[in-house]
Amino acid sequence: MNRNENPNDRSSRSTATVRDASAQGLRKGPLTLLMLLIGVWLFVCLWILDYPSALRGPHLVELGASIVVIIAAIVRMSRPVGRFTDYVVMAIGAGLVLAAFLGDYRSTVATDMVRVNQAASGAALVLVALTSAVLAVRSRSASPSGDADSDSH
């Protein structure tokens, strides 16, 4: 609490509480839903994009990633949202991006589609998880007096 702040002034405390609640709401609602949708996409993209039957490796990578992401999203929906799931999903996304560029895929039009799908899905997962992690840090840094997380910097 600042020296000049009135101890009876609750407006700054309520602002920090609202900010914390809205950040948690974003993390538990829309960001978790996006994680779930990307996980489902990774699960069904083999059939939607009609991967060649010879490309089992990329689908196994996407299938494994989808299972972890879907489980992380379900955990986020059913429990208080922590940062652990953010880091797990961020690592999975980074792994997909790396697999797209380091995977031993033959160079054809179909494998280019697989690479783009893996890179785009991985980048989307990293972005969603990073946004959630930043919101977690911002909501935790908002002190009850509201002066720890000002919008001035």
Secondary structure, DSSP 4 states (H G I P E B T S, - for coil): --TTS-TT--HHHHHHHHHHHHHHHHHHTHHHHHHHHHHHHHHHHHHHTT--TT-HHHHHHHHHHHHHHHHHHHHHHHS---SHHHHHHHHHHHHHHHHHHHS----SHHHHHHHHHHHHHHHHHHHHHHHHHHHHHHHHH--TTS-SS-TT-
